[in-house]
Amino acid sequence: MSEKSISISKEQVIWLREMYETYRALLEGTPDDGNAAELKQVKKHVLPLIKELEKITK
């Protein structure tokens, strides 16, 4: 597998974190079984990526 590089700014990571927090709050605020499953997937896949990007851009 070939390595690829990306360019991301600290501001973009901050924006991504804010969007994640907004989306998480919306899902938690809506009592819906589909939202619970979606929230679980978002936390599992998106949050670790955001945390890695935050480490890189500090």
Biotite code that builds the C-alpha atoms (Angstrom):
import biotite.structure as struc

atoms = struc.array([
    struc.Atom([0.000, 0.000, 0.000], chain_id="A", res_id=1, res_name="MET", atom_name="CA", element="C"),
    struc.Atom([1.416, 3.379, -0.933], chain_id="A", res_id=2, res_name="SER", atom_name="CA", element="C"),
    struc.Atom([1.574, 6.139, 1.623], chain_id="A", res_id=3, res_name="GLU", atom_name="CA", element="C"),
    struc.Atom([-0.313, 9.330, 0.993], chain_id="A", res_id=4, res_name="LYS", atom_name="CA", element="C"),
    struc.Atom([0.111, 12.631, 2.715], chain_id="A", res_id=5, res_name="SER", atom_name="CA", element="C"),
    struc.Atom([-2.456, 15.241, 3.574], chain_id="A", res_id=6, res_name="ILE", atom_name="CA", element="C"),
    struc.Atom([-2.213, 18.829, 4.615], chain_id="A", res_id=7, res_name="SER", atom_name="CA", element="C"),
    struc.Atom([-4.437, 20.071, 7.414], chain_id="A", res_id=8, res_name="ILE", atom_name="CA", element="C"),
    struc.Atom([-4.308, 23.205, 9.500], chain_id="A", res_id=9, res_name="SER", atom_name="CA", element="C"),
    struc.Atom([-4.947, 23.530, 13.211], chain_id="A", res_id=10, res_name="LYS", atom_name="CA", element="C"),
    struc.Atom([-7.993, 25.676, 12.382], chain_id="A", res_id=11, res_name="GLU", atom_name="CA", element="C"),
    struc.Atom([-9.438, 22.900, 10.229], chain_id="A", res_id=12, res_name="GLN", atom_name="CA", element="C"),
    struc.Atom([-8.999, 20.398, 13.054], chain_id="A", res_id=13, res_name="VAL", atom_name="CA", element="C"),
    struc.Atom([-10.682, 22.798, 15.493], chain_id="A", res_id=14, res_name="ILE", atom_name="CA", element="C"),
    struc.Atom([-13.588, 23.194, 13.055], chain_id="A", res_id=15, res_name="TRP", atom_name="CA", element="C"),
    struc.Atom([-13.822, 19.410, 12.652], chain_id="A", res_id=16, res_name="LEU", atom_name="CA", element="C"),
    struc.Atom([-13.929, 18.975, 16.443], chain_id="A", res_id=17, res_name="ARG", atom_name="CA", element="C"),
    struc.Atom([-16.697, 21.604, 16.724], chain_id="A", res_id=18, res_name="GLU", atom_name="CA", element="C"),
    struc.Atom([-18.741, 19.887, 14.004], chain_id="A", res_id=19, res_name="MET", atom_name="CA", element="C"),
    struc.Atom([-18.285, 16.533, 15.760], chain_id="A", res_id=20, res_name="TYR", atom_name="CA", element="C"),
    struc.Atom([-19.429, 17.984, 19.096], chain_id="A", res_id=21, res_name="GLU", atom_name="CA", element="C"),
    struc.Atom([-22.481, 19.603, 17.459], chain_id="A", res_id=22, res_name="THR", atom_name="CA", element="C"),
    struc.Atom([-23.429, 16.386, 15.664], chain_id="A", res_id=23, res_name="TYR", atom_name="CA", element="C"),
    struc.Atom([-22.915, 14.329, 18.843], chain_id="A", res_id=24, res_name="ARG", atom_name="CA", element="C"),
    struc.Atom([-25.134, 16.707, 20.818], chain_id="A", res_id=25, res_name="ALA", atom_name="CA", element="C"),
    struc.Atom([-27.854, 16.511, 18.166], chain_id="A", res_id=26, res_name="LEU", atom_name="CA", element="C"),
    struc.Atom([-27.786, 12.713, 18.175], chain_id="A", res_id=27, res_name="LEU", atom_name="CA", element="C"),
    struc.Atom([-27.826, 12.533, 21.970], chain_id="A", res_id=28, res_name="GLU", atom_name="CA", element="C"),
    struc.Atom([-30.699, 15.007, 22.156], chain_id="A", res_id=29, res_name="GLY", atom_name="CA", element="C"),
    struc.Atom([-32.973, 13.020, 19.852], chain_id="A", res_id=30, res_name="THR", atom_name="CA", element="C"),
    struc.Atom([-34.463, 9.839, 21.320], chain_id="A", res_id=31, res_name="PRO", atom_name="CA", element="C"),
    struc.Atom([-34.253, 7.541, 18.309], chain_id="A", res_id=32, res_name="ASP", atom_name="CA", element="C"),
    struc.Atom([-32.804, 4.021, 18.048], chain_id="A", res_id=33, res_name="ASP", atom_name="CA", element="C"),
    struc.Atom([-31.196, 4.874, 14.720], chain_id="A", res_id=34, res_name="GLY", atom_name="CA", element="C"),
    struc.Atom([-29.440, 7.818, 16.309], chain_id="A", res_id=35, res_name="ASN", atom_name="CA", element="C"),
    struc.Atom([-27.957, 5.628, 19.035], chain_id="A", res_id=36, res_name="ALA", atom_name="CA", element="C"),
    struc.Atom([-26.405, 3.347, 16.418], chain_id="A", res_id=37, res_name="ALA", atom_name="CA", element="C"),
    struc.Atom([-25.174, 6.323, 14.397], chain_id="A", res_id=38, res_name="GLU", atom_name="CA", element="C"),
    struc.Atom([-23.670, 7.919, 17.507], chain_id="A", res_id=39, res_name="LEU", atom_name="CA", element="C"),
    struc.Atom([-21.828, 4.691, 18.332], chain_id="A", res_id=40, res_name="LYS", atom_name="CA", element="C"),
    struc.Atom([-20.323, 4.579, 14.827], chain_id="A", res_id=41, res_name="GLN", atom_name="CA", element="C"),
    struc.Atom([-19.363, 8.259, 14.894], chain_id="A", res_id=42, res_name="VAL", atom_name="CA", element="C"),
    struc.Atom([-17.642, 7.861, 18.265], chain_id="A", res_id=43, res_name="LYS", atom_name="CA", element="C"),
    struc.Atom([-15.874, 4.702, 17.092], chain_id="A", res_id=44, res_name="LYS", atom_name="CA", element="C"),
    struc.Atom([-14.555, 6.045, 13.778], chain_id="A", res_id=45, res_name="HIS", atom_name="CA", element="C"),
    struc.Atom([-14.556, 9.834, 13.780], chain_id="A", res_id=46, res_name="VAL", atom_name="CA", element="C"),
    struc.Atom([-13.410, 10.674, 17.301], chain_id="A", res_id=47, res_name="LEU", atom_name="CA", element="C"),
    struc.Atom([-10.124, 8.690, 17.091], chain_id="A", res_id=48, res_name="PRO", atom_name="CA", element="C"),
    struc.Atom([-9.330, 10.424, 13.801], chain_id="A", res_id=49, res_name="LEU", atom_name="CA", element="C"),
    struc.Atom([-9.955, 13.852, 15.313], chain_id="A", res_id=50, res_name="ILE", atom_name="CA", element="C"),
    struc.Atom([-7.743, 12.998, 18.298], chain_id="A", res_id=51, res_name="LYS", atom_name="CA", element="C"),
    struc.Atom([-4.901, 11.909, 15.988], chain_id="A", res_id=52, res_name="GLU", atom_name="CA", element="C"),
    struc.Atom([-5.218, 15.094, 13.938], chain_id="A", res_id=53, res_name="LEU", atom_name="CA", element="C"),
    struc.Atom([-5.185, 17.183, 17.113], chain_id="A", res_id=54, res_name="GLU", atom_name="CA", element="C"),
    struc.Atom([-1.901, 15.548, 18.160], chain_id="A", res_id=55, res_name="LYS", atom_name="CA", element="C"),
    struc.Atom([-0.325, 16.216, 14.772], chain_id="A", res_id=56, res_name="ILE", atom_name="CA", element="C"),
    struc.Atom([-1.383, 19.863, 14.561], chain_id="A", res_id=57, res_name="THR", atom_name="CA", element="C"),
    struc.Atom([-0.459, 20.968, 18.110], chain_id="A", res_id=58, res_name="LYS", atom_name="CA", element="C"),
])
